[in-house]
Amino acid sequence: MQVSTPNNVKIYNLIAGKTLPEWLTDRKKRDLQKKDADIQRRIQLIQDFEMPAVSNCIRSSRDGQYLMVTGTYKPRVRCYEVAQMSMKFERGLDAEVVTFDILSEDYSKVVFLHCDRYVEFHAQYGRYYRTRIPKVGRDFSFHSPSCDLYFVGA
């Protein structure tokens, strides 16, 4: 990344700078990152990291390899793979998401709390189960040792 200041205005050039060749092994890439200061300061952007309208919630998987983002109009969830710096998949939903949580280490098990009182459980391939709660949900918490979900509503 290069910074220039014409007329006392900072301009950041995100494209300039060194890039690592794709054919290098992961070990050699790590060695280069330790030695070269320009490579240490570079910025990598995730491709298509945006929502058409509004983004409500963002979560990172426990292994740190995936980011999941929910958005409104049209309700959707997007999963991004951090290692590849790109979108892994996008899935349309029936209603807006109030909140969600990733239940597994990666993106393979997710639960969504919708604004229309539905709770959806998703697996890697898509929607696995859908149920309705008695009150409009505001938030929930997942207790992993007992595999319990605690919902709060109004």
Contact map, one row per residue, 1 for C-alpha under 8 A:
1110000000011111100000000000000000000100111000000000000000000000000000000000000000000000000000000000000000000000000000000000000000000000000000000000000000
1111000000011101100000000000000000000000000000000000000000000000000000000000000000000000000000000000000000000000000000000000000000000000000000000000000000
1111100001111000000000000000000000000000000000000000000000000000000000000000000000000000000000000000000000000000000000000000000000000000000000000000000000
0111110011110000000000000000000000000000000000000000000000000000000000000000000000000000000000000000000000000000000000000000000000000000000000000000000000
0011111111100000000000000000000000000000000000000000000000000000000000000000000000000000000000000000000000000000000000000000000000000000000000000000000000
0001111111100000000000000000000000000000000000000000000000000000000000000000000000000000000000000000000000000000000000000000000000000000000000000000000000
0000111110000000000000000000000000000000000000000000000000000000000000000000000000000000000000000000000000000000000000000000000000000000000000000000000000
0000111111000000000000000000000000000000000000000000000000000000000000000000000000000000000000000000000000000000000000000000000000000000000000000000000000
0001111111100000000000000000000000000000000000000000000000000000000000000000000000000000000000000000000000000000000000000000000000000000000000000000000000
0011110111110000000000000000000000000000000000000000000000000000000000000000000000000000000000000000000000000000000000000000000000000000000000000000000000
0011110011111000000000000000000000000000000000000000000000000000000000000000000000000000000000000000000000000000000000000000000000000000000000000000000000
1111000001111100000000000000000000000000000000000000000000000000000000000000000000000000000000000000000000000000000000000000000000000000000000000000000000
1110000000111111000000000000000000000000000000000000000000000000000000000000000000000000000000000000000000000000000000000000000000000000000000000000000000
1100000000011111100000000000000000000000011000000000000000000000000000000000000000000000000000000000000000000000000000000000000000000000000000000000000000
1000000000001111100000000000000000000000000000000000000000000000000000000000000000000000000000000000000000000000000000000000000000000000000000000000000000
1100000000001111110000000000000000000000000000000000000000000000000000000000000000000000000000000000000000000000000000000000000000000000000000000000000000
1100000000000111111000000000000000000110010000000000000000000000000000000000000000000000000000000000000000000000000000000000000000000000000000000000000000
0000000000000001111100000000000000000110010000000000000000000000000000000000000000000000000000000000000000000000000000000000000000000000000000000000000000
0000000000000000111110000000000000000010000000000000000000000000000000000000000000000000000000000000000000000000000000000000000000000000000000000000000000
0000000000000000011111010000100000000010000000000000000000000000000000000000000000000000000000000000000000000000000000000000000000000000000000000000000000
0000000000000000001111110000000000000000000000000000000000000000000000000000000000000000000000000000000000000000000000000000000000000000000000000000000000
0000000000000000000111110000000000000000000000000000000000000000000000000000000000000000000000000000000000000000000000000000000000000000000000000000000000
0000000000000000000011111000000000000000000000000000000000000000000000000000000000000000000000000000000000000000000000000000000000000000000000000000000000
0000000000000000000111111101100000000000000000000000000000000000000000000000000000000000000000000000000000000000000000000000000000000000000000000000000000
0000000000000000000000111111100000000000000000000000000000000000000000000000000000000000000000000000000000000000000000000000000000000000000000000000000000
0000000000000000000000011111110000000000000000000000000000000000000000000000000000000000000000000000000000000000000000000000000000000000000000000000000000
0000000000000000000000001111111000000000000000000000000000000000000000000000000000000000000000000000000000000000000000000000000000000000000000000000000000
0000000000000000000000011111111100000000000000000000000000000000000000000000000000000000000000000000000000000000000000000000000000000000000000000000000000
0000000000000000000100011111111110000000000000000000000000000000000000000000000000000000000000000000000000000000000000000000000000000000000000000000000000
0000000000000000000000000111111111000000000000000000000000000000000000000000000000000000000000000000000000000000000000000000000000000000000000000000000000
0000000000000000000000000011111111100000000000000000000000000000000000000000000000000000000000000000000000000000000000000000000000000000000000000000000000
0000000000000000000000000001111111110010000000000000000000000000000000000000000000000000000000000000000000000000000000000000000000000000000000000000000000
0000000000000000000000000000111111111011000000000000000000000000000000000000000000000000000000000000000000000000000000000000000000000000000000000000000000
0000000000000000000000000000011111111001000000000000000000000000000000000000000000000000000000000000000000000000000000000000000000000000000000000000000000
0000000000000000000000000000001111111000000000000000000000000000000000000000000000000000000000000000000000000000000000000000000000000000000000000000000000
0000000000000000000000000000000111111111000000000000000000000000000000000000000000000000000000000000000000000000000000000000000000000000000000000000000000
0000000000000000000000000000000011111111100000000000000000000000000000000000000000000000000000000000000000000000000000000000000000000000000000000000000000
1000000000000000110000000000000000011111110000000000000000000000000000000000000000000000000000000000000000000000000000000000000000000000000000000000000000
0000000000000000111100000000000110011111110000000000000000000000000000000000000000000000000000000000000000000000000000000000000000000000000000000000000000
0000000000000000000000000000000011011111110000000000000000000000000000000000000000000000000000000000000000000000000000000000000000000000000000000000000000
1000000000000000000000000000000000001111111000000000000000000000000000000000000000000000000000000000000000000000000000000000000000000000000000000000000000
1000000000000100110000000000000000000111111100000000000000000000000000000000000000000000000000000000000000000000000000000000000000000000000000000000000000
1000000000000100000000000000000000000000111110000000000000000000000000000000000000000000000000000000000000000000000000000000000000000000000000000000000000
0000000000000000000000000000000000000000011111000000000000000000000000000000000000001000000000000000000000000000000000000000000000000000000000000000000000
0000000000000000000000000000000000000000001111100000000000000000000000000000000000001000000000000000000000000000000000000000000000000000000000000000000000
0000000000000000000000000000000000000000000111111000000000000000000000000000000101001110000000000000000000000000000000000000000000000000000000000000000000
0000000000000000000000000000000000000000000011111000000000000000000000000000000000001110000000000000000000000000000000000000000000000000000000000000000000
0000000000000000000000000000000000000000000001111100000000000000000000000000000000000110000000000000000000000000000000000000000000000000000000000000000000
0000000000000000000000000000000000000000000001111110000000000000000000000000000100000110000000000000000000000000000000000000000000000000000000000000000000
0000000000000000000000000000000000000000000000011111000000000000000000000000000000000000000000000000000000000000000000000000000000000000000000000000000000
0000000000000000000000000000000000000000000000001111111000000000000000100000000000000000000000000000000000000000000000000000000000000000000000000000000000
0000000000000000000000000000000000000000000000000111110000000000000000101000000000000000000000000000000000000000000000000000000000000000000000000000000000
0000000000000000000000000000000000000000000000000011111000000000000000111000000000000000000000000000000000000000000000000000000000000000000000000000000000
0000000000000000000000000000000000000000000000000011111100000000000000111000000000000000000000000000000000000000000000000000000000000000000000000000000000
0000000000000000000000000000000000000000000000000010111111000000000011110000000000000000000000000000000000000000000000000000000000000000000000000000000000
0000000000000000000000000000000000000000000000000000011111000000000011110000000000000000000000001110000000000000000000000000000000000000000000000000000000
0000000000000000000000000000000000000000000000000000001111100000000011100000000000000000000000000011000000000000000000000000000000000000000000000000000000
0000000000000000000000000000000000000000000000000000001111110000001111000000000000000000000000000000000000000000000000000000000000000000000000000000000000
0000000000000000000000000000000000000000000000000000000011111000001110000000000000000000000000000000110000000000000000000000000000000000000000000000000000
0000000000000000000000000000000000000000000000000000000001111101111100000000000000000000000000000000010000000000000000000000000000000000000000000000000000
0000000000000000000000000000000000000000000000000000000000111111111100000000000000000000000000000000010111100000000000000000000000000000000000000000000000
0000000000000000000000000000000000000000000000000000000000011111100000000000000000000000000000000000000111000000000000000000000000000000000000000000000000
0000000000000000000000000000000000000000000000000000000000001111110000000000000000000000000000000000000011000000000000000000000000000000000000000000000000
0000000000000000000000000000000000000000000000000000000000011111111000000000000001000000000000000000000000000000000000000000000000000000000000000000000000
0000000000000000000000000000000000000000000000000000000000011111111000000000000011100000000000000000000001000000000000000000000000000000000000000000000000
0000000000000000000000000000000000000000000000000000000000011011111100000000001111000000000000000000000001100000000000000000000000000000000000000000000000
0000000000000000000000000000000000000000000000000000000001111001111110000000001111000000000000000000000000000000000000000000000000000000000000000000000000
0000000000000000000000000000000000000000000000000000000001111000011111000000111100000000000000000000000000100000000000000000000000000000000000000000000000
0000000000000000000000000000000000000000000000000000001111100000001111100000111000000000000000000000000000000000000000000000000000000000000000000000000000
0000000000000000000000000000000000000000000000000000001111000000000111110011110000000000000000001000000000000000000000000000000000000000000000000000000000
0000000000000000000000000000000000000000000000000011111110000000000011111111100000000000000000011000000000000000000000000000000000000000000000000000000000
0000000000000000000000000000000000000000000000000000111100000000000001111111000000000000000000011000000000000000000000000000000000000000000000000000000000
0000000000000000000000000000000000000000000000000001110000000000000000111111000000000000000000010000000000000000000000000000000000000000000000000000000000
0000000000000000000000000000000000000000000000000000000000000000000000111111000000000000000110000000000000000000000000000000000000000000000000000000000000
0000000000000000000000000000000000000000000000000000000000000000000001111111100000000000000111111000000000000000000000000000000000000000000000000000000000
0000000000000000000000000000000000000000000000000000000000000000000001111111110000000000011110010000000000000000000000000000000000000000000000000000000000
0000000000000000000000000000000000000000000000000000000000000000000111100011111000000000011110000000000000000000000000000000000000000000000000000000000000
0000000000000000000000000000000000000000000000000000000000000000000111000001111100000011111000000000000000000000000000000000000000000000000000000000000000
0000000000000000000000000000000000000000000000000000000000000000011110000000111110000011110000000000000000100000000000000000000000000000000000000000000000
0000000000000000000000000000000000000000000001001000000000000000011100000000011111001111100000000000000000000000000000000000000000000000000000000000000000
0000000000000000000000000000000000000000000000000000000000000000111000000000001111111111000000000000000000000000000000000000000000000000000000000000000000
0000000000000000000000000000000000000000000001000000000000000001111000000000000111111100000000000000000000000000000000000000000000000000000000000000000000
0000000000000000000000000000000000000000000000000000000000000000100000000000000011111000000000000000000000000000000000000000000000000000000000000000000000
0000000000000000000000000000000000000000000000000000000000000000000000000000000011111100000000000000000000000000000000000000000000000000000000000000000000
0000000000000000000000000000000000000000000111100000000000000000000000000000000111111110000000000000000000000000000000000000000000000000000000000000000000
0000000000000000000000000000000000000000000001111000000000000000000000000000000111011111000000000000000000000000000000000000000000000000000000000000000000
0000000000000000000000000000000000000000000001111000000000000000000000000000011110001111110000000000000000000000000000000000000000000000000000000000000000
0000000000000000000000000000000000000000000000000000000000000000000000000000011110000111110000000000000000000000000000000000000000000000000000000000000000
0000000000000000000000000000000000000000000000000000000000000000000000000000011100000011111000000000000000000000000000000000000000000000000000000000000000
0000000000000000000000000000000000000000000000000000000000000000000000000001111000000011111100000000000000000000000000000000000000000000000000000000000000
0000000000000000000000000000000000000000000000000000000000000000000000000001110000000000111110000000000000000000000000000000010000000000000000000000000000
0000000000000000000000000000000000000000000000000000000000000000000000000111100000000000011111000000000000000000000000000000000000000000000000000000000000
0000000000000000000000000000000000000000000000000000000000000000000000000111100000000000001111110000000000000000000000000000000000000000000000000000000000
0000000000000000000000000000000000000000000000000000000000000000000000000010000000000000000111110000000000000000000000000000000000000000000000000000000000
0000000000000000000000000000000000000000000000000000000000000000000000000010000000000000000011111000000000000000011100000000000000000000000000000000000000
0000000000000000000000000000000000000000000000000000000000000000000000111011000000000000000011111100000000000000011100000000000000000000000000000000000000
0000000000000000000000000000000000000000000000000000000100000000000001110010000000000000000000111111000000000001111000000000000000000000000000000000000000
0000000000000000000000000000000000000000000000000000000100000000000000000000000000000000000000011111000000000001111000000000000000000000111000000000000000
0000000000000000000000000000000000000000000000000000000110000000000000000000000000000000000000001111100000000001110000000000000000000000011100000000000000
0000000000000000000000000000000000000000000000000000000010000000000000000000000000000000000000001111110000000111100000000000000000000000000000000000000000
0000000000000000000000000000000000000000000000000000000000100000000000000000000000000000000000000011111000000111000000000000000000000000000001000000000000
0000000000000000000000000000000000000000000000000000000000111000000000000000000000000000000000000001111111101110000000000000000000000000000000000000000000
0000000000000000000000000000000000000000000000000000000000000000000000000000000000000000000000000000111110001110000000000000000000000000000001010000000000
0000000000000000000000000000000000000000000000000000000000001100000000000000000000000000000000000000011111111100000000000000000000000000000000000000000000
0000000000000000000000000000000000000000000000000000000000001110000000000000000000000000000000000000011111110000000000000000000000000000000000000000000000
0000000000000000000000000000000000000000000000000000000000001110110000000000000000000000000000000000010111111000000000000000000000000000000000000000000000
0000000000000000000000000000000000000000000000000000000000001000010100000000001000000000000000000000010111111100000000000001000000000000000000000000000000
0000000000000000000000000000000000000000000000000000000000000000000000000000000000000000000000000000000111111100000000000111000000000000000000000000000000
0000000000000000000000000000000000000000000000000000000000000000000000000000000000000000000000000000011101111110000000001111000000000000000000000000000000
0000000000000000000000000000000000000000000000000000000000000000000000000000000000000000000000000001111100111111000000001110000000000000000000000000000000
0000000000000000000000000000000000000000000000000000000000000000000000000000000000000000000000000001111000001111100000111100000000000000000000000000000000
0000000000000000000000000000000000000000000000000000000000000000000000000000000000000000000000001111100000000111110000111100000000000000000000000000000000
0000000000000000000000000000000000000000000000000000000000000000000000000000000000000000000000001111000000000011111011110000000000000000101100000000000000
0000000000000000000000000000000000000000000000000000000000000000000000000000000000000000000000111110000000000001111111110000000000000000100000000000000000
0000000000000000000000000000000000000000000000000000000000000000000000000000000000000000000000111100000000000000111111000000000000000001100000000000000000
0000000000000000000000000000000000000000000000000000000000000000000000000000000000000000000000110000000000000000011111000000000000000001000000000000000000
0000000000000000000000000000000000000000000000000000000000000000000000000000000000000000000000000000000000000000111111100000000000011111100000000000000000
0000000000000000000000000000000000000000000000000000000000000000000000000000000000000000000000000000000000000000111111110000000001111000000000000000000000
0000000000000000000000000000000000000000000000000000000000000000000000000000000000000000000000000000000000000011110011111000000001111000000000000000000000
0000000000000000000000000000000000000000000000000000000000000000000000000000000000000000000000000000000000000011110001111100001111100000000000000000000000
0000000000000000000000000000000000000000000000000000000000000000000000000000000000000000000000000000000000001111000000111110001111000000000000000000000000
0000000000000000000000000000000000000000000000000000000000000000000000000000000000000000000000000000000000011111000000011111111110000000000000000000000000
0000000000000000000000000000000000000000000000000000000000000000000000000000000000000000000000000000000000011100000000001111111100000000000000000000000000
0000000000000000000000000000000000000000000000000000000000000000000000000000000000000000000000000000000000111000000000000111110000000000000000000000000000
0000000000000000000000000000000000000000000000000000000000000000000000000000000000000000000000000000000000000000000000000111111000000000000000000000000000
0000000000000000000000000000000000000000000000000000000000000000000000000000000000000000001000000000000000000000000000000111111100000000000000000000000000
0000000000000000000000000000000000000000000000000000000000000000000000000000000000000000000000000000000000000000000000011110111111000000000000000000000000
0000000000000000000000000000000000000000000000000000000000000000000000000000000000000000000000000000000000000000000000011110011111000000000000000000000000
0000000000000000000000000000000000000000000000000000000000000000000000000000000000000000000000000000000000000000000000011100001111100000000000000000000000
0000000000000000000000000000000000000000000000000000000000000000000000000000000000000000000000000000000000000000000001111000001111110000000000000000000000
0000000000000000000000000000000000000000000000000000000000000000000000000000000000000000000000000000000000000000000001110000000011111000000000000000000000
0000000000000000000000000000000000000000000000000000000000000000000000000000000000000000000000000000000000000000000011100000000001111100000000000000000000
0000000000000000000000000000000000000000000000000000000000000000000000000000000000000000000000000000000000000000000011100000000000111111100000000000000000
0000000000000000000000000000000000000000000000000000000000000000000000000000000000000000000000000000000000000000000010000000000000011111000000000000000000
0000000000000000000000000000000000000000000000000000000000000000000000000000000000000000000000000000000000000000000010000000000000001111100000000000000011
0000000000000000000000000000000000000000000000000000000000000000000000000000000000000000000000000000000000000000001110000000000000001111110000000000000011
0000000000000000000000000000000000000000000000000000000000000000000000000000000000000000000000000100000000000000111010000000000000001011111100000000001111
0000000000000000000000000000000000000000000000000000000000000000000000000000000000000000000000000110000000000000000000000000000000000001111100000000001111
0000000000000000000000000000000000000000000000000000000000000000000000000000000000000000000000000110000000000000100000000000000000000000111110000000001110
0000000000000000000000000000000000000000000000000000000000000000000000000000000000000000000000000010000000000000100000000000000000000000111111000000111100
0000000000000000000000000000000000000000000000000000000000000000000000000000000000000000000000000000000000000000000000000000000000000000001111100000111000
0000000000000000000000000000000000000000000000000000000000000000000000000000000000000000000000000000101000000000000000000000000000000000000111110011110000
0000000000000000000000000000000000000000000000000000000000000000000000000000000000000000000000000000000000000000000000000000000000000000000011111111110000
0000000000000000000000000000000000000000000000000000000000000000000000000000000000000000000000000000001000000000000000000000000000000000000001111111000000
0000000000000000000000000000000000000000000000000000000000000000000000000000000000000000000000000000000000000000000000000000000000000000000000111110000000
0000000000000000000000000000000000000000000000000000000000000000000000000000000000000000000000000000000000000000000000000000000000000000000000111111000000
0000000000000000000000000000000000000000000000000000000000000000000000000000000000000000000000000000000000000000000000000000000000000000000001111111100000
0000000000000000000000000000000000000000000000000000000000000000000000000000000000000000000000000000000000000000000000000000000000000000000001110111110000
0000000000000000000000000000000000000000000000000000000000000000000000000000000000000000000000000000000000000000000000000000000000000000000111100011111000
0000000000000000000000000000000000000000000000000000000000000000000000000000000000000000000000000000000000000000000000000000000000000000000111100001111100
0000000000000000000000000000000000000000000000000000000000000000000000000000000000000000000000000000000000000000000000000000000000000000111110000000111110
0000000000000000000000000000000000000000000000000000000000000000000000000000000000000000000000000000000000000000000000000000000000000000111100000000011111
0000000000000000000000000000000000000000000000000000000000000000000000000000000000000000000000000000000000000000000000000000000000000011111000000000001111
0000000000000000000000000000000000000000000000000000000000000000000000000000000000000000000000000000000000000000000000000000000000000011110000000000000111
